[in-house]
Amino acid sequence: MPPDKSTKRAKTALAAGEGLTVTVKPIGPSPEKIQSLAQTLSAHRAIQNELAGTRHRLLRIDLFDPMEETKPASLKPPDRFQATFVDYTNSRTLFATGNLSSTRSVIVTESALQPRPSEEEFREAVNLVMKDAELGKAAREAGLRSYRPMPPLIGQELDDGRVERTIAVGLLPRAGGYGRASLGAGGGAGGGGGACA
């Protein structure tokens, strides 16, 4: 199939040394609006009814595009959200979904799903490991650095069948060494947990 005229024009422009210009226009809520949404959701009555008195964390907020039967002529900003909360006390995940235009009505659903750790949660797990009297001291003396291993979670089943959220932390020599170790920060990295080998 012969190249179309626009392809020929683009090749001619590049050959002539003309630069390619790309314009990026953000759509959807700004980072400040997402931060405001996070604060609003954390204080929302429906979420507080579930999480009051627990150790928990807002892990992430995902945005969803409008649901349309036909493809729109131009991009439309997201109009819905799903916030993921981790309840360390009760070893569960809560999903809060709603519309960006109004957060008055939020649907909260419970799940046993263990979502992937956020960067903040992983950093807390590393801090727990490094504060551990034995493991932290050994890691510092050996000059080990942390990394995110796979799988990112260590599934520790509790007596009642729930799975305790334990973040995996990998340790590697900084330079010139061999070997690696994986361990976990248990009880949820949100505080009150401990490190385990």
N, C-alpha and C positions, 0 to 999 in steps of 0.2 A: 504494500500500500504506500503510495507516494506521500511524503510529508506535506502537511497543510501549510497555508501561507503564514500563519502565526509562528509556526516552528521555524520556517525559513527566515522570517524577520528576526526572531530571537537569535538564531545562529549568526546572521549578518551583523547584528548589533554587538554581539560578544566578540566577533572577529575584528570589528572596527575599534574595539577597546572601550565601548560604552559600558558603563557599570550597570549592574542589575540592582534595582531598588526594591526593597521589601518594606511594606508598611504594616506594623502590628498595632491593632486596636483592641484593647481589652474589653471584654463584655462581662456582664455580671457584677456581683457585689465586690466592692473594694476590700482589701485586707482589714481595714478599720471596721467595715460593716460586718465582716465575718467574726472579728473579735467581739464586737458588740452583741452579735447573735449568740456567741459562746457564753457570754456573761448572762444574757437574758435566759438562755436555756438552763444554765446551771442553777438559776434561782426560780425556775418555773415550778408552779405548784404540782403539776403532774409528775415531774421528775423528782422533786423533793419528797413527795409522798412515797416514792420507791426507795430513795437513797438517803433519807435523813438518818443520821447516826451511823453511817457506814463509812469505811475508807473507800473512796472511789475517785475516778478520774474521767474527764472528758477526753477521749482518745483522739477523735477526729470529727470533722464535719464534711460530709460529701454533698455536692450540689448536683441537681438533676435538671436536664433540659425539659422544656415543656413537652407534654405528650400530645402529639398531633398525628392525625391519620395520614396526612400527606406531607411530603418534605416542603418546608417553607422556602420562599424565594431568597430570604436572607437569614443569617443566624439570629436566633433570639436568645436573650440571656436566660440562665437557669431560673426556674420559678419554685422549685421544691428543694428541701434539704433532708438529710438523714444524719443525725448526730449519734455517735457511738460512745456510750459510757461503759466503763468497766467497774464493776462492784467487787472489790477485792474481798470484802467481808463475807459475802455470800457466794463467791465464785460464780458469777454470772455476768452476762452482757445485756445492756439495755439499749435498744434502738429507739430514738425519738424522731419521728417524722412529721413534717408539716410544710406549710407554704411560706415562702420568704416574704410575701406581702403582709402576712399577719401571723404572729407566733402565739396568738391567744389559744388556738386549738392545736394541741400537739398530741399525737398518738404514740404511746409508749408500749413497746413490746419487749418481752423477756426472751433471752436465748441462752443456750449453753455453749454457743459458738465462742471460740477464743480468737478474737481478731489479732492480726499481726501487730506487734508492738510499735509504738510511735518512737521517734528519735528521742524525745524527752524521757519516755519510759525506759528505753534502753540505757540512756545515760545514768538514770537513777539506779538501775540494776548494776551497772559497772561500779558506781559509787558504793553500793552495798557490798559488793565483792571486795573492793579495795579497803573498806573499813573493817572487814572480817579479820579477827585477830590472827588466825593462821593463814588463810588463803591470801589476804591482802599483803601480809608481810612477805610471804613466799614469792608472790608476783612481783613486788617491788625489788626484792633482793635479786631475782632472776632477770630483772629488766624486761618484763613482759608487757606487751601492749594489747589492748582489747580490740576485738572485731566482732561483727555480727555473724554468728554461725548459722548454718541451716541444719535442722529446722530452727526457727527463731524462738520456739516455745518448747518447754519440757513438760509433757503431760503427766502430772502426778495425780492419780485418782485418789479421792478421799473415801473414807468408809461408807459414806452415803451415796457414792457413785458420781458426785460432782468432780470436776477436774480443777485443781488449784492452779492458778495462773503463775507459772514460773518462767521467767525470762532467761533464755540461754545467753551466756556470755562466753565468747571464745577468747583465748589468750595465746599470743604468738611471741616468739623472741623478737626484739626490736631490730636486730641486724646480725647477720652472720651465723645464726643458730638454726637448729632444726627442731621439729616437733611442734605440737600444739595441744591445747587442753580445752575442753568445753565444760562449763559448769553453769549453775543456775542461781538466780536470785529469787527465792521462793516467797510465798505469801503475798505476792503482788509487789511490784517495785514501788508501790505507793506509800511505803513506810511500814514498819513493823515486821518485815520479812527478814530472812536470813539467807546467807549464801550456802550453797551445797555443792560438793564436788560431783 
